[in-house]
């Protein structure tokens, strides 16, 4: 009986609410305004998303086979600590690296199907520069990764695209791994349709590469 009584009480409350709705809103004039407002909010959200995508696309550059896209210069400020200067067509970035090696990652957009046939070129954006230790016990320490663009991961269009299959556009990535870091070494970064290539630009870089081999 207890639950039956509670059910009746709650049912009466529902009827009371229904009577209020019928009394004050039965013409449903408010519904049209609410629907318009929700539609406008949805369109505003779509507008913001499209604007973000446009800004993301603006940061990518076409991939030209064999083109030099950056230079990296390293200067040792302390044991296994380097001041890194990365120069690109967009400017100069001053970064800090820790470790014995350096790694560079690049985000890539690849067009497929009709859009590729129409002439849209694959594009790239420098993503991250990081250091690594040769000793395993040191590598377990935190070695900060240096982002090379200002887009946070949660609104990075490349990261979102990496998790879906559009069929006509997909996210790819190039990387240079395990390159020796040496005081005064300077490297050129070249890009091709299949990946990145580091090129030693001075004797320090050449010596580091020979010693690493």
C-alpha positions in Angstrom: 0.0 0.0 0.0 2.9 2.3 0.7 4.2 2.3 -2.8 0.7 2.5 -4.3 0.0 5.6 -2.2 3.3 7.2 -3.4 2.5 6.3 -7.0 -0.9 8.1 -6.6 0.7 11.1 -5.0 3.3 11.4 -7.8 0.6 10.8 -10.4 -1.4 13.7 -8.9 1.7 15.9 -9.2 2.1 15.0 -12.8 -1.5 15.9 -13.5 -1.1 19.2 -11.7 2.0 20.0 -13.9 0.1 19.0 -17.0 -2.8 21.3 -16.1 -0.4 24.2 -15.6 1.2 23.5 -19.0 -2.2 23.4 -20.7 -3.3 26.5 -19.0 -0.3 28.7 -19.7 1.3 27.2 -22.7 -1.3 25.2 -24.7 -1.0 27.4 -27.7 2.7 26.5 -28.0 3.7 29.9 -29.2 6.8 29.6 -27.1 7.8 26.4 -28.8 8.5 28.0 -32.2 10.7 30.7 -30.5 12.6 28.0 -28.6 13.2 25.9 -31.7 14.4 29.0 -33.5 16.8 29.8 -30.6 18.1 26.3 -30.6 18.6 26.3 -34.3 20.5 29.6 -34.1 22.7 28.2 -31.3 23.5 25.1 -33.4 24.4 27.3 -36.4 26.6 29.4 -34.2 28.4 26.3 -33.0 28.9 25.1 -36.6 30.2 28.5 -37.5 32.7 28.4 -34.7 33.8 24.9 -35.7 34.3 25.9 -39.3 36.3 28.9 -38.3 38.6 26.7 -36.2 39.0 24.3 -39.1 39.8 27.2 -41.4 42.5 28.5 -39.0 44.0 25.0 -38.7 44.2 24.6 -42.5 45.9 28.0 -42.7 48.8 26.7 -40.6 49.6 23.8 -43.0 52.0 24.2 -45.9 52.1 22.2 -49.2 54.6 19.3 -49.3 57.2 19.9 -52.0 59.5 16.9 -52.5 63.0 17.6 -51.3 62.2 21.1 -49.9 64.0 22.3 -46.8 61.3 23.2 -44.2 63.5 24.1 -41.2 66.9 24.3 -39.7 67.7 23.1 -36.1 70.7 24.4 -34.2 71.7 23.0 -30.8 73.9 24.6 -28.1 74.7 22.8 -24.9 73.8 24.9 -21.9 74.6 22.1 -19.3 75.3 18.4 -19.5 72.5 16.8 -21.5 70.7 20.2 -21.7 70.4 22.1 -25.0 69.1 25.4 -26.2 67.5 24.6 -29.5 66.9 27.2 -32.2 64.3 26.1 -34.8 64.1 28.3 -37.9 61.3 28.0 -40.4 59.7 30.2 -43.1 57.3 31.4 -40.4 60.0 32.6 -38.0 62.3 31.5 -35.2 61.5 29.4 -32.1 63.7 29.1 -29.0 63.3 25.8 -27.3 64.8 23.7 -24.5 65.8 20.1 -24.9 66.9 17.4 -22.4 68.8 14.2 -23.3 71.3 12.8 -25.7 69.0 12.6 -28.8 66.4 14.8 -30.4 63.2 13.9 -32.3 60.9 15.9 -34.5 57.3 15.1 -35.4 55.3 16.6 -38.2 51.5 16.4 -38.8 50.5 15.6 -42.4 47.2 15.9 -44.2 46.7 13.6 -47.3 44.0 14.2 -49.9 42.5 11.3 -51.7 40.1 10.5 -54.5 38.5 13.4 -56.5 40.0 16.2 -54.4 43.5 14.8 -55.0 42.8 14.4 -58.7 41.7 18.0 -58.8 45.2 19.1 -57.6 44.9 19.5 -53.9 48.4 18.9 -52.4 49.3 17.1 -49.3 50.2 19.4 -46.4 52.4 19.5 -43.3 52.7 21.3 -40.0 55.5 21.0 -37.5 54.1 19.4 -34.4 56.6 18.6 -31.6 60.3 18.6 -30.8 61.5 16.4 -28.0 64.6 15.0 -26.4 65.5 11.5 -25.3 68.1 9.9 -23.1 70.3 6.9 -24.2 70.2 5.5 -20.6 67.0 3.8 -19.8 67.0 4.9 -16.2 67.2 8.6 -17.3 64.5 8.2 -19.9 62.1 7.3 -17.2 62.5 10.9 -16.0 60.1 13.5 -17.4 61.5 14.9 -20.6 59.3 17.7 -21.8 58.0 17.8 -25.3 58.1 21.2 -27.0 55.0 22.0 -29.0 55.7 23.8 -32.3 52.2 25.2 -32.8 49.7 26.9 -30.5 46.7 24.6 -31.0 45.9 22.6 -27.9 45.2 18.9 -28.4 41.5 19.1 -27.5 40.8 21.3 -30.5 43.5 20.1 -32.9 41.7 19.3 -36.1 44.5 16.9 -37.1 44.0 14.9 -33.9 40.2 14.7 -34.5 40.8 13.7 -38.1 43.2 11.0 -36.9 40.4 9.2 -35.2 37.9 9.1 -38.2 37.8 7.8 -41.7 36.5 10.4 -44.2 37.7 8.6 -47.2 38.8 11.8 -49.0 41.1 13.2 -46.3 43.2 11.5 -43.7 45.8 12.4 -41.0 49.3 11.0 -41.4 52.5 11.8 -39.6 56.2 12.0 -40.4 59.0 11.9 -37.8 62.7 12.0 -37.3 63.8 9.7 -34.5 66.9 9.2 -32.4 69.2 11.9 -33.9 72.3 12.8 -31.9 72.3 16.1 -30.0 75.7 17.8 -29.9 77.0 21.2 -28.9 77.0 23.6 -32.0 75.4 21.0 -34.3 73.2 22.4 -37.0 70.8 20.3 -39.1 68.5 21.0 -42.1 65.1 19.3 -42.2 64.0 18.2 -45.6 60.6 16.9 -46.4 59.4 14.5 -49.2 56.2 12.7 -50.0 57.3 9.8 -47.9 58.9 11.4 -44.8 61.5 13.7 -43.3 65.3 13.7 -43.8 67.8 15.3 -41.5 70.9 16.8 -43.2 74.1 17.8 -41.3 75.0 21.4 -42.1 78.3 21.7 -40.2 81.2 19.7 -38.9 79.7 19.3 -35.4 76.6 17.6 -36.8 78.7 15.4 -39.1 80.9 14.3 -36.2 77.8 13.6 -34.1 76.3 11.5 -36.8 79.5 9.5 -37.4 79.9 8.9 -33.7 76.3 7.8 -33.4 76.6 5.3 -36.2 
